[in-house]
Amino acid sequence: MKKVNLLFTILTVMFSLHTTAQNNMKVTIVDRPDKSRENNNYITNRAPLQPLSFIKLPVGDIKPEGWTLKLLELQKDGLNGHLGEISAWLDKENNAWLGTGSDYGWEEVPYWLKGYGNMAYILNDKEMIEETKTWLEAVFKSQREDGYFGPYIEKNGRPDLWGNMIMTWCLQSYYEFSGDERVIDLLTNYFKWQLNLPEDMFLKDYWENSRGGDNLLSIYWLYNITGDDFLIELAEKTHKNTANWRQRSTLPNWHNVNIAQSFREPATYYMLSADSADLISTYNVHHLIRNIFGQVPGGMFGADENARMGYIDPRQGTETCGFVEQMASDEILLRLTGDPFWAEHCENVAFNSYPASMMPDLKSLRYITSPNHTISDSRNHHPGIDNRGPFLAMNPFSSRCCQHNHGQGWPYYIEHLVLASPDNGIAVAMYGPCTANVKVADGKEVKIIEDTNYPFEESVKFTIQTNVKVAFPLYLRIPTWTDNPSITVNGVKLDLLLENGKYARIEKEWQNGDEVVFNIPMKLSQSVWHVNQNSRSINYGPLTFSLKIKENYEKVSSIETAIGDSKWQKDADQEKWPSYEIYPGSEWNYALEIDDLLPIEKNFKVVKTTWPADHYPFTTESPPIQIIAKGKRVIGWGIDQYGLTAELPIKENIKFEKETDTITLIPMGAARLRISAFPVYLKKIE
């Protein structure tokens, strides 16, 4: 009896300790945040708009650390930070956006400013902020009495509003950072001008018509600040005159950037219409384009200008513009819907597709980047790719749209690493090292520090810094690809089953120094692309892996290899800003040797290496994770008549060399030359 009593006493003490550790803490698994409450600390949707699932913090409130800071520093020192020395459209002489002449940058000036300005605010770089303000002050001065601002660009007797749509986003970010009320006055007068514009003159040109959803988001943004009723009328007018992205089995056009940017318009309009058919339409377009042209790794789809039937192989690529606009769409849809799907998709593009579109030093980019991409030269590869011209070289003078637009990718990603929730809490749906100042509960400000090398490691640690105890919920997205994830709070593991594809909601009274560690085990997996010869891609957690190919860089003339419509300043120094062609210095025509009778872990070996001292993981020289595999060379698979990586060999006719080689796979985002969708040699059939 004494032994029983002793055991009972021990169990009682253990239960008491567990309860104390969890005291005043409620942990639940939720599909979405609770939108029945209204965030009192940040501007959010006001009626009749549907409530937001997450609210973006003002630009500058999230500071990057680790690898995210390294990327932003490289961008500052690279092409985006110094494009003013190169681009003819950023030349301050005879510049219509500055009011110094007639030469205008249509989309180029606001495209560049969109990324450059946000980078300046995030880094709090005084010199860059002053440069940003130089352009924005000119925008303020340009507003006419009727409300229009900027260079007046007319096409077919109608004003072209596309460039202004981008500049309104630049103004919104500036307002978030500065609180300058001139932004509100300018946009109010401009949108009144839009409302008065006859419908047969409104959003009729190809680009603005496709991308009217950007105008709609800006209207919402202003309405949430001012509450002016005319903006709801303008929102309806904008939707009515925007291309129809709600069709079931076709699209208004098949341009890759239009799709990546515009497919979100129905979901954006849903915030006003409350019609679920609008929301469903956005999901439909996303899956429609990927079911036909996106049976490839990296989250994107083959549309090397336009998607074309018959061109679905992973050697087809996407514009760099397409990568950053897809990331922006995912981030916006995450805020609108709360669906963790969009966060996971954004990570897929950000980690696997976008980094490889630029040189490792971020000083030049290429127009087209593909999942299977084994030559990067300045030849014309049409009709293998849709456009005619040198679209594969890494050229800082070239690729007019992407040259200016690429800079939004990392700043916008950083701005979405920490979000506010409707119930006055904090949400982390995409992961990366950073520090954020967030207003929670009844307006108390806390700092949350995210310490991690994710996606190259499995642990994410959050530390709360606060001057007073404060109760609020913390949401953490649980990825779909993980097994047995766990959360510890102040060293105590939560006794809770974490469901993939949902959020863990931790609500407690937080105090200074509280720590939350989210352990997200990564595992090997494979994707099978049935419509592309049953090729396979190998994944480890959120990372997809590519064959490590020796990359030989050849320096070429930036001027001689630029695309035809490129323009540069007369003093632009191509020696300082060279272009590069990249050629394979090792064999690349490998199939993966796989025994399907064995678990995937028996076919591949994951090797984790030292974290790079410079915190830059997206290079062939220092990837923190590699995978050792077996491969057989494919007979007859080489460079085709168009100078491109040949299409995947037909699976029924494929022939292999006898020898089996040991090959190395590296993260897809680190490989400027790569095979990411592999033919397969099934060992079990021997």
Rosetta blueprint (number, residue, H / E / L):
1 M L
2 K H
3 K H
4 V H
5 N H
6 L H
7 L H
8 F H
9 T H
10 I H
11 L H
12 T H
13 V H
14 M H
15 F H
16 S H
17 L H
18 H H
19 T H
20 T H
21 A H
22 Q L
23 N L
24 N L
25 M L
26 K E
27 V E
28 T E
29 I E
30 V E
31 D L
32 R L
33 P L
34 D L
35 K L
36 S L
37 R L
38 E L
39 N L
40 N L
41 N L
42 Y L
43 I L
44 T L
45 N L
46 R L
47 A L
48 P L
49 L L
50 Q L
51 P L
52 L L
53 S L
54 F L
55 I E
56 K E
57 L L
58 P L
59 V L
60 G L
61 D L
62 I E
63 K E
64 P E
65 E L
66 G H
67 W H
68 T H
69 L H
70 K H
71 L H
72 L H
73 E H
74 L H
75 Q H
76 K H
77 D H
78 G L
79 L H
80 N H
81 G H
82 H H
83 L H
84 G H
85 E H
86 I L
87 S E
88 A H
89 W H
90 L H
91 D L
92 K L
93 E L
94 N L
95 N E
96 A H
97 W H
98 L H
99 G L
100 T L
101 G L
102 S L
103 D E
104 Y L
105 G L
106 W L
107 E L
108 E H
109 V H
110 P H
111 Y H
112 W H
113 L H
114 K H
115 G H
116 Y H
117 G H
118 N H
119 M H
120 A H
121 Y H
122 I H
123 L H
124 N L
125 D L
126 K H
127 E H
128 M H
129 I H
130 E H
131 E H
132 T H
133 K H
134 T H
135 W H
136 L H
137 E H
138 A H
139 V H
140 F H
141 K H
142 S H
143 Q L
144 R L
145 E L
146 D L
147 G L
148 Y L
149 F L
150 G L
151 P L
152 Y L
153 I L
154 E E
155 K E
156 N L
157 G L
158 R E
159 P E
160 D L
161 L L
162 W H
163 G H
164 N H
165 M H
166 I H
167 M H
168 T H
169 W H
170 C H
171 L H
172 Q H
173 S H
174 Y H
175 Y H
176 E H
177 F H
178 S H
179 G L
180 D L
181 E L
182 R H
183 V H
184 I H
185 D H
186 L H
187 L H
188 T H
189 N H
190 Y H
191 F H
192 K H
193 W H
194 Q H
195 L H
196 N H
197 L L
198 P L
199 E H
200 D H
201 M H
202 F L
203 L L
204 K L
205 D L
206 Y H
207 W H
208 E H
209 N H
210 S H
211 R L
212 G H
213 G H
214 D H
215 N H
216 L H
217 L H
218 S H
219 I H
220 Y H
221 W H
222 L H
223 Y H
224 N H
225 I H
226 T H
227 G L
228 D L
229 D L
230 F H
231 L H
232 I H
233 E H
234 L H
235 A H
236 E H
237 K H
238 T H
239 H H
240 K H
241 N L
242 T L
243 A L
244 N L
245 W L
246 R L
247 Q L
248 R L
249 S L
250 T L
251 L L
252 P L
253 N L
254 W L
255 H E
256 N H
257 V H
258 N H
259 I H
260 A H
261 Q H
262 S H
263 F L
264 R L
265 E H
266 P H
267 A H
268 T H
269 Y H
270 Y H
271 M H
272 L H
273 S H
274 A L
275 D L
276 S H
277 A H
278 D H
279 L H
280 I H
281 S H
282 T H
283 Y H
284 N H
285 V H
286 H H
287 H H
288 L H
289 I H
290 R H
291 N H
292 I H
293 F H
294 G L
295 Q L
296 V L
297 P L
298 G L
299 G L
300 M L
301 F L
302 G L
303 A L
304 D L
305 E L
306 N E
307 A L
308 R L
309 M L
310 G L
311 Y L
312 I L
313 D L
314 P L
315 R L
316 Q L
317 G L
318 T E
319 E E
320 T H
321 C H
322 G H
323 F H
324 V H
325 E H
326 Q H
327 M H
328 A H
329 S H
330 D H
331 E H
332 I H
333 L H
334 L H
335 R H
336 L H
337 T H
338 G L
339 D L
340 P H
341 F H
342 W H
343 A H
344 E H
345 H H
346 C H
347 E H
348 N H
349 V H
350 A H
351 F H
352 N H
353 S L
354 Y L
355 P H
356 A H
357 S H
358 M E
359 M L
360 P L
361 D L
362 L L
363 K L
364 S L
365 L E
366 R L
367 Y L
368 I E
369 T E
370 S L
371 P L
372 N L
373 H E
374 T L
375 I L
376 S E
377 D L
378 S L
379 R L
380 N E
381 H L
382 H L
383 P L
384 G L
385 I L
386 D L
387 N L
388 R L
389 G L
390 P E
391 F L
392 L L
393 A L
394 M E
395 N L
396 P L
397 F L
398 S L
399 S L
400 R H
401 C H
402 C H
403 Q H
404 H H
405 N H
406 H H
407 G H
408 Q H
409 G H
410 W H
411 P H
412 Y H
413 Y H
414 I H
415 E H
416 H L
417 L L
418 V L
419 L E
420 A E
421 S L
422 P L
423 D L
424 N L
425 G L
426 I E
427 A E
428 V E
429 A L
430 M L
431 Y L
432 G L
433 P L
434 C E
435 T E
436 A E
437 N E
438 V E
439 K E
440 V E
441 A L
442 D L
443 G L
444 K E
445 E E
446 V E
447 K E
448 I E
449 I E
450 E E
451 D E
452 T L
453 N L
454 Y L
455 P L
456 F L
457 E L
458 E L
459 S E
460 V E
461 K E
462 F E
463 T E
464 I E
465 Q E
466 T L
467 N L
468 V L
469 K L
470 V E
471 A E
472 F E
473 P E
474 L E
475 Y E
476 L E
477 R E
478 I L
479 P L
480 T L
481 W L
482 T L
483 D L
484 N L
485 P L
486 S E
487 I E
488 T E
489 V E
490 N L
491 G L
492 V E
493 K E
494 L L
495 D L
496 L L
497 L L
498 L L
499 E L
500 N L
501 G L
502 K L
503 Y E
504 A E
505 R E
506 I E
507 E E
508 K E
509 E E
510 W E
511 Q L
512 N L
513 G L
514 D L
515 E E
516 V E
517 V E
518 F E
519 N E
520 I L
521 P L
522 M L
523 K L
524 L E
525 S E
526 Q E
527 S E
528 V E
529 W E
530 H L
531 V L
532 N L
533 Q L
534 N L
535 S E
536 R E
537 S E
538 I E
539 N E
540 Y E
541 G L
542 P L
543 L E
544 T E
545 F E
546 S E
547 L E
548 K L
549 I L
550 K L
551 E E
552 N E
553 Y E
554 E E
555 K E
556 V E
557 S L
558 S L
559 I L
560 E L
561 T L
562 A L
563 I L
564 G L
565 D L
566 S L
567 K L
568 W E
569 Q L
570 K L
571 D L
572 A L
573 D L
574 Q L
575 E L
576 K L
577 W L
578 P L
579 S E
580 Y E
581 E E
582 I E
583 Y E
584 P E
585 G L
586 S L
587 E L
588 W L
589 N L
590 Y E
591 A E
592 L E
593 E E
594 I E
595 D L
596 D L
597 L L
598 L L
599 P L
600 I H
601 E H
602 K H
603 N H
604 F L
605 K E
606 V E
607 V E
608 K E
609 T L
610 T L
611 W L
612 P L
613 A L
614 D L
615 H L
616 Y L
617 P L
618 F L
619 T L
620 T L
621 E L
622 S L
623 P L
624 P L
625 I E
626 Q E
627 I E
628 I E
629 A E
630 K E
631 G E
632 K E
633 R E
634 V E
635 I L
636 G L
637 W L
638 G L
639 I E
640 D L
641 Q L
642 Y L
643 G L
644 L L
645 T E
646 A L
647 E L
648 L L
649 P L
650 I L
651 K L
652 E L
653 N L
654 I L
655 K L
656 F E
657 E L
658 K L
659 E L
660 T L
661 D E
662 T E
663 I E
664 T E
665 L E
666 I E
667 P E
668 M H
669 G H
670 A H
671 A L
672 R L
673 L L
674 R E
675 I L
676 S L
677 A L
678 F E
679 P L
680 V E
681 Y E
682 L E
683 K H
684 K H
685 I H
686 E L
